[in-house]
Amino acid sequence: MGYQPPKLEKLFDKWAEKHAKKLSAADPYGMKHEPPYGKFVRDGIVNPDKWAIQEPKICFIMPEAGGYDDLEKFPEGHDLAEEWNKKGCFTKLMFKFAVWVQAVYDSFFDPVPYVKKPIMDQKNDLIRAISIVNIKKSDGQKVPQLDLVKKFAQEDATELRKQIELINPDVILCCGVFRFLVGTPPEDAKTKRKRDFVFYRDELVKGSKLAHKWGDKLIMDFWHPAQAYYPMMMNNVHYYTVREFCRSGIATLGPFEWAEL
Protein backbone atom coordinates (compact mmCIF):
# COMPACT_ATOMS: atom_id res chain seq x y z
CA MET A 1 0.00 0.00 0.00
CA GLY A 2 1.21 3.50 -0.82
CA TYR A 3 -1.82 5.73 -1.04
CA GLN A 4 -1.01 8.39 1.57
CA PRO A 5 1.84 10.92 1.47
CA PRO A 6 5.18 9.20 2.21
CA LYS A 7 5.51 10.25 5.86
CA LEU A 8 2.00 9.00 6.62
CA GLU A 9 2.67 5.72 4.82
CA LYS A 10 5.83 5.24 6.86
CA LEU A 11 3.86 5.88 10.06
CA PHE A 12 1.18 3.39 8.99
CA ASP A 13 3.79 0.73 8.19
CA LYS A 14 5.25 0.94 11.69
CA TRP A 15 1.80 1.18 13.24
CA ALA A 16 0.54 -1.89 11.38
CA GLU A 17 3.68 -3.77 12.42
CA LYS A 18 2.98 -2.85 16.05
CA HIS A 19 -0.54 -4.29 15.75
CA ALA A 20 0.70 -7.36 13.91
CA LYS A 21 3.07 -8.20 16.75
CA LYS A 22 0.02 -8.51 18.99
CA LEU A 23 -1.37 -11.24 16.76
CA SER A 24 -0.55 -14.91 16.41
CA ALA A 25 -1.87 -17.82 14.36
CA ALA A 26 -3.52 -19.28 17.44
CA ASP A 27 -4.98 -15.95 18.43
CA PRO A 28 -5.96 -14.21 15.14
CA TYR A 29 -7.91 -11.41 16.81
CA GLY A 30 -5.35 -10.70 19.49
CA MET A 31 -7.91 -11.32 22.21
CA LYS A 32 -5.22 -12.31 24.69
CA HIS A 33 -3.96 -8.76 24.53
CA GLU A 34 -5.57 -5.72 26.07
CA PRO A 35 -6.95 -4.13 23.96
CA PRO A 36 -7.62 -6.85 21.34
CA TYR A 37 -5.99 -6.45 17.94
CA GLY A 38 -6.96 -7.48 14.42
CA LYS A 39 -5.93 -6.64 10.88
CA PHE A 40 -4.89 -3.02 10.45
CA VAL A 41 -7.26 -0.56 8.72
CA ARG A 42 -5.57 2.48 7.23
CA ASP A 43 -7.35 5.81 6.91
CA GLY A 44 -6.16 9.42 6.59
CA ILE A 45 -6.42 11.86 3.69
CA VAL A 46 -9.15 10.75 1.29
CA ASN A 47 -7.73 12.47 -1.79
CA PRO A 48 -4.25 13.99 -1.32
CA ASP A 49 -4.56 16.23 -4.39
CA LYS A 50 -7.85 17.79 -3.26
CA TRP A 51 -6.59 18.02 0.32
CA ALA A 52 -3.55 20.02 -0.76
CA ILE A 53 -5.69 22.86 -2.14
CA GLN A 54 -8.67 22.68 0.24
CA GLU A 55 -9.31 25.57 2.67
CA PRO A 56 -10.17 24.99 5.41
CA LYS A 57 -8.93 21.44 5.83
CA ILE A 58 -11.36 19.29 7.86
CA CYS A 59 -10.49 16.11 9.74
CA PHE A 60 -13.05 13.78 11.30
CA ILE A 61 -11.90 11.70 14.27
CA MET A 62 -14.08 8.62 14.62
CA PRO A 63 -14.19 5.65 17.05
CA GLU A 64 -13.36 2.90 14.54
CA ALA A 65 -13.80 1.72 10.97
CA GLY A 66 -16.71 -0.69 11.25
CA GLY A 67 -17.24 -3.76 9.09
CA TYR A 68 -13.63 -4.59 8.26
CA ASP A 69 -13.10 -7.33 10.85
CA ASP A 70 -13.65 -10.21 8.40
CA LEU A 71 -10.21 -11.81 8.06
CA GLU A 72 -11.26 -13.87 5.05
CA LYS A 73 -12.58 -10.84 3.16
CA PHE A 74 -9.78 -8.49 4.27
CA PRO A 75 -6.79 -10.81 4.90
CA GLU A 76 -4.29 -7.97 4.54
CA GLY A 77 -6.35 -5.32 6.27
CA HIS A 78 -7.93 -2.42 4.39
CA ASP A 79 -7.37 1.15 3.21
CA LEU A 80 -10.49 3.12 4.10
CA ALA A 81 -9.32 6.43 2.62
CA GLU A 82 -8.59 4.81 -0.73
CA GLU A 83 -12.04 3.20 -0.76
CA TRP A 84 -13.73 6.54 -0.01
CA ASN A 85 -11.77 8.23 -2.77
CA LYS A 86 -12.85 5.62 -5.30
CA LYS A 87 -16.52 5.45 -4.28
CA GLY A 88 -17.20 8.99 -3.08
CA CYS A 89 -20.35 9.47 -1.00
CA PHE A 90 -21.83 5.95 -1.06
CA THR A 91 -23.63 5.47 2.28
CA LYS A 92 -26.21 7.34 4.38
CA LEU A 93 -23.56 8.00 7.00
CA MET A 94 -21.23 9.52 4.43
CA PHE A 95 -24.07 11.73 3.21
CA LYS A 96 -24.24 13.03 6.78
CA PHE A 97 -20.49 13.69 6.61
CA ALA A 98 -21.03 15.70 3.42
CA VAL A 99 -23.73 17.81 5.10
CA TRP A 100 -21.39 18.54 8.00
CA VAL A 101 -18.50 19.43 5.71
CA GLN A 102 -20.65 21.92 3.80
CA ALA A 103 -21.81 23.38 7.11
CA VAL A 104 -18.22 23.92 8.27
CA TYR A 105 -17.27 25.56 4.98
CA ASP A 106 -20.23 27.92 5.17
CA SER A 107 -19.47 28.86 8.78
CA PHE A 108 -16.72 31.16 7.46
CA PHE A 109 -19.08 33.37 5.44
CA ASP A 110 -20.14 36.71 6.88
CA PRO A 111 -23.01 37.19 6.47
CA VAL A 112 -23.80 33.49 6.46
CA PRO A 113 -25.77 32.16 3.50
CA TYR A 114 -29.41 31.19 3.86
CA VAL A 115 -29.81 27.52 3.05
CA LYS A 116 -33.29 26.08 3.07
CA LYS A 117 -31.93 22.65 2.30
CA PRO A 118 -28.26 21.63 1.93
CA ILE A 119 -27.33 21.33 -1.73
CA MET A 120 -25.66 17.95 -2.17
CA ASP A 121 -24.74 18.13 -5.86
CA GLN A 122 -21.12 18.21 -4.74
CA LYS A 123 -21.39 15.44 -2.15
CA ASN A 124 -18.67 13.28 -3.73
CA ASP A 125 -16.26 16.21 -3.92
CA LEU A 126 -17.02 17.10 -0.30
CA ILE A 127 -16.09 13.60 0.86
CA ARG A 128 -12.91 13.52 -1.21
CA ALA A 129 -11.73 16.83 0.30
CA ILE A 130 -11.60 15.61 3.92
CA SER A 131 -9.45 13.36 6.08
CA ILE A 132 -10.57 10.73 8.55
CA VAL A 133 -8.79 9.30 11.59
CA ASN A 134 -10.17 6.22 13.33
CA ILE A 135 -8.96 5.66 16.88
CA LYS A 136 -9.36 1.88 16.83
CA LYS A 137 -7.60 0.71 13.69
CA SER A 138 -7.95 -3.02 14.34
CA ASP A 139 -10.94 -5.36 14.30
CA GLY A 140 -13.47 -2.63 13.48
CA GLN A 141 -17.02 -3.40 14.58
CA LYS A 142 -20.17 -1.89 13.10
CA VAL A 143 -21.27 -0.88 16.59
CA PRO A 144 -18.24 0.57 18.45
CA GLN A 145 -17.39 -0.84 21.86
CA LEU A 146 -16.49 2.41 23.57
CA ASP A 147 -14.49 0.78 26.35
CA LEU A 148 -12.17 -0.70 23.71
CA VAL A 149 -12.05 2.58 21.78
CA LYS A 150 -10.89 4.28 24.98
CA LYS A 151 -8.15 1.69 25.48
CA PHE A 152 -6.92 2.06 21.90
CA ALA A 153 -6.91 5.86 22.30
CA GLN A 154 -4.41 5.43 25.14
CA GLU A 155 -2.45 2.50 23.68
CA ASP A 156 -1.95 4.26 20.33
CA ALA A 157 -1.92 7.86 21.58
CA THR A 158 1.59 8.52 20.25
CA GLU A 159 0.73 7.28 16.76
CA LEU A 160 -2.63 9.03 16.66
CA ARG A 161 -1.01 12.32 17.64
CA LYS A 162 1.63 11.88 14.93
CA GLN A 163 -1.00 11.08 12.30
CA ILE A 164 -2.99 14.22 13.13
CA GLU A 165 0.17 16.33 13.03
CA LEU A 166 1.13 14.93 9.62
CA ILE A 167 -2.37 15.42 8.22
CA ASN A 168 -2.26 18.98 9.61
CA PRO A 169 -5.96 19.94 9.44
CA ASP A 170 -7.44 23.33 10.27
CA VAL A 171 -10.67 22.01 11.80
CA ILE A 172 -10.91 18.76 13.77
CA LEU A 173 -14.38 17.32 14.37
CA CYS A 174 -14.28 14.77 17.19
CA CYS A 175 -17.32 12.56 16.67
CA GLY A 176 -18.24 11.24 20.10
CA VAL A 177 -14.61 10.58 21.04
CA PHE A 178 -13.22 13.83 22.45
CA ARG A 179 -13.32 12.51 26.02
CA PHE A 180 -11.06 9.60 25.02
CA LEU A 181 -8.42 11.86 23.46
CA VAL A 182 -7.85 14.41 26.21
CA GLY A 183 -6.27 13.95 29.63
CA THR A 184 -4.05 15.46 32.28
CA PRO A 185 -0.35 15.23 31.39
CA PRO A 186 1.86 13.13 33.68
CA GLU A 187 4.73 14.81 35.50
CA ASP A 188 7.26 13.35 33.05
CA ALA A 189 5.23 14.19 29.92
CA LYS A 190 8.03 16.27 28.40
CA THR A 191 10.55 13.43 28.59
CA LYS A 192 8.32 10.42 27.86
CA ARG A 193 8.54 9.01 24.34
CA LYS A 194 5.09 7.44 24.59
CA ARG A 195 2.11 9.70 25.11
CA ASP A 196 -0.66 8.92 27.60
CA PHE A 197 -3.25 10.94 25.66
CA VAL A 198 -3.46 12.40 22.16
CA PHE A 199 -4.01 15.87 23.63
CA TYR A 200 -3.02 17.11 27.07
CA ARG A 201 -5.37 19.56 28.75
CA ASP A 202 -2.72 22.23 29.12
CA GLU A 203 -2.28 22.28 25.31
CA LEU A 204 -5.89 23.28 24.69
CA VAL A 205 -7.66 26.61 25.06
CA LYS A 206 -11.32 26.08 25.92
CA GLY A 207 -13.76 28.46 24.29
CA SER A 208 -16.99 26.69 25.18
CA LYS A 209 -18.25 23.25 26.09
CA LEU A 210 -17.82 22.14 22.47
CA ALA A 211 -15.04 24.34 21.07
CA HIS A 212 -11.32 24.19 21.82
CA LYS A 213 -8.20 25.64 20.25
CA TRP A 214 -5.01 23.65 19.76
CA GLY A 215 -2.30 25.85 18.34
CA ASP A 216 -3.99 27.37 15.31
CA LYS A 217 -6.51 24.53 14.96
CA LEU A 218 -10.18 24.49 15.93
CA ILE A 219 -11.30 21.29 17.70
CA MET A 220 -15.03 20.67 18.02
CA ASP A 221 -16.42 18.13 20.48
CA PHE A 222 -19.33 16.81 18.43
CA TRP A 223 -21.54 13.73 18.50
CA HIS A 224 -21.26 10.75 16.16
CA PRO A 225 -23.17 11.37 12.89
CA ALA A 226 -24.77 7.92 13.16
CA GLN A 227 -26.58 9.05 16.29
CA ALA A 228 -28.87 11.21 14.19
CA TYR A 229 -30.20 9.55 11.07
CA TYR A 230 -32.95 11.94 10.12
CA PRO A 231 -34.91 11.87 6.86
CA MET A 232 -33.36 13.81 4.00
CA MET A 233 -35.61 16.81 4.64
CA MET A 234 -34.19 17.08 8.17
CA ASN A 235 -30.57 17.41 7.11
CA ASN A 236 -31.00 21.18 7.17
CA VAL A 237 -31.33 20.90 10.96
CA HIS A 238 -27.90 19.29 11.17
CA TYR A 239 -26.50 21.73 8.66
CA TYR A 240 -27.51 24.76 10.72
CA THR A 241 -26.54 23.16 14.04
CA VAL A 242 -23.02 22.27 12.94
CA ARG A 243 -22.56 25.57 11.11
CA GLU A 244 -23.55 27.71 14.06
CA PHE A 245 -21.51 25.73 16.59
CA CYS A 246 -18.45 26.21 14.36
CA ARG A 247 -19.19 29.91 13.88
CA SER A 248 -19.39 30.31 17.64
CA GLY A 249 -16.10 28.48 18.13
CA ILE A 250 -14.32 30.59 15.51
CA ALA A 251 -15.65 33.83 16.98
CA THR A 252 -14.79 32.84 20.56
CA LEU A 253 -11.34 31.34 19.97
CA GLY A 254 -10.14 33.34 16.97
CA PRO A 255 -8.36 34.76 15.26
CA PHE A 256 -7.13 31.81 13.22
CA GLU A 257 -4.56 32.31 10.50
CA TRP A 258 -6.69 30.31 8.06
CA ALA A 259 -10.03 32.03 8.78
CA GLU A 260 -11.42 35.50 9.30
CA LEU A 261 -14.95 35.86 10.56
N, C-alpha and C positions, 0 to 999 in steps of 0.2 A: 504494500500500500504506500502511496506517495501523493495523496490528494491535497494535504494541507501545506502551508509554507514550510520550508525546511526545518526551522527551529521547532515548530510544533510537531512535525513528524518525528523528529529526534526525541522530543519529550514523550510522545505516544509510544515509541518503540521501547523506551526504558520503563514506562508505566505498565505497558502490556507484559513486559518481562517480569516485573514485580508481581503482577497478578498471577502470571503463569507459574511462578515459583510456589504459589500457594496451592496449586493443583497437583493431583497425582492420578494415575490410571485407576487406582482403587477408590479414589475420592474425586470424581470428575467435577463436582460442584464446589469443592473446597469447603464442605460443611464442617470439617473438623477444625477449621480456622474461624476466628472471630474478628471481623465479619466474614461470611461465606463468599467465596470467589467463584466466578465462572469465566466464560470466554469474554475477551475484552471488546467493548463497543466504543469505537472512536466517534468523536463529534467535532465541534469547532466551527470554523467559518464555512458557511454553506457554499458560497461562491466567492473565492478569493479576488477575482477581478472586480465584481460588483462591490465587494467590501472595501476595496482600496479607494474607491471614489465616493462611497456613501457618506453623507453627513446629515444627521449624527449617526454614529455607529451604535447599534443596539445589540445587546447580548442577553439572552434568556438563560437563567440558571434554573434547571429543573431537577427533580429528585432522581429519576433514572430513565433510561430508554427502555420502555416496556415492549415485550413481545419478541425479544431477541435471545431468549434463554434456551432455545431448542438447539442442542448440540449437533443434531443430525442435519438440520437445515442450515445452521451457521457454524460449521466445524472450525472455521478460522476466525470467528468473531464477525464483526460487521462495522461498516463505516456509515454512520447515520447521516452525516453532513453530505456525503457524496450521493446518498439516496435522495435526500431532499432536493439537492441541486438538479438531479435528473428528473424527478417527478413533479417538482414544484408544490403547489398547494393541493394535496390529494386526500386529506381527511377533514372531518368536521373540526377536530382540535386544531389543525393547522390553519383552517379558516379563521378560527378565533385568534391565533397568533397574528394573522394578517390584519385583522381589525385592530388589534393592540398596536401593531407597528405603525399603521396609519395614524392612530390616535397620538402616538408619541411624536411623529413627524409634525403633525398639525399643532402640537402644543407650543411650538416655537413661533407661530404666527401671532402678530399683534396688529390689528384685532384678529381674534380667532375666527376661522371660517364657520359659517352655519352649515351644518350637515344634517339633513333630515334622515338620511340613511347612508351608512358608509358605502362608498363606491368601490366595488371589489374587482373592477376590470383589470387591475394591476396586481391581483393577489399572488400570482406566481413570482412576479418581480419582487414583491414585498418579502416573500419567504426567502428568496435567493440573496437578499441584501442583508441578512442578519447572521448572527452566530448563536450557537447553542452549546451550553456546557451542562452535562449531566453529572451529578455528584457520584452516583453509584454506577460505575461503568462495567460492572460484571453482573451476569445473571439477572438481567432486567425483567421485572414482572409488570404485567399490565396494571395491577393495582399496587402502588408502592407500599412497602413495609417501612414505615417512617422510623422505626427503631433501628433498622439496618441502614437506612439512608443517613441517619445521624452518626452511626459508627463509621461509615465510609467517609463522611465529611471530615472526621477527625483523623482516620487512618491515612487518607490521601490528601490531607490539607496542604502539604507542601506542593504536591503536583497540581492540585486545583488552583492554588494561588499563582503558580508559574504559568499555567494555561491562560488564565485571565489576563495576566500581565502581557503575555505574548499576543493575545488577541487584541488587547488594548482598545476596548470599547469606550464610548462616551457615556452611554446610559446602560445600566445593568438592572434588569428586571428579575428579581428573585421571586420565583413562583412557588410560594408556600414553603420555602426552605431557608429564609433569612436567619431564623433562630438557630439553625444548625451550623451556620457559617461564621458566626460572631461569638467571641468569648473574651474573657479577661486574660491578658498576656501573663505568662509565668515570669518569675523574677529573672530567669536566665534567657528570656526570649531573644535578646540581641545576640547571644552567642550560640544558641541552639541551631543546628542545621535542619532539624525537622520541626515544622510548625505544629502547634496544637490546634489552631483554628485558621481558617482562610483569612479572616479579618480579625484584628484585635480591636477592642473597643476604643482604645486611645488613638487609633488611626482614623476614626470616623467622626465627622461633625454631624450631629443630629439636628435636622431642621424641623421635623415633625415626627409623628408616630410612624409614618410610612417612608419618609424621605431622609436620606443620609448623603453626605459628601465624603468621598474618598479621593484625596488629591484633587484632580480636576474632573472627577467622574461623579455622576449622579447615580445613586443606588436607591431603588424603590423596593420596598417590602410589600409585594403584592401576593395575591392568592394564586392558586393553580388554575389555569384556564378551564380545565376539565370540571372544576367545581360549579361551573355556570354554563351549562349547555341550554341556552335559550333558543327559541325559534329564530329564524333569519330576521324577522321584523324587529326582534329585540336586541340585535347587535348594536343598534345605535345607543342603547343604554350603556353597554360596555365601552363603546367608543368614547362617549362623553365622560364617563367615570374615569377611565384611564387618562384621557387627555387632561382633565382638570386636576387630577392628582399630580401629574407631571408638571403642569404649569405652576402649581403651588410650590412644588419642590424646587423648581428652577428659580422662582421669584424669591423664595426664602433663603436658599443656599447660594445663589449666584453672587457675583458673576462667574460664568464659566467661559473659558477661552473659546469654546466651540459654539456657544449660543448666546444671543442677546435677546432679552425679552423686555 
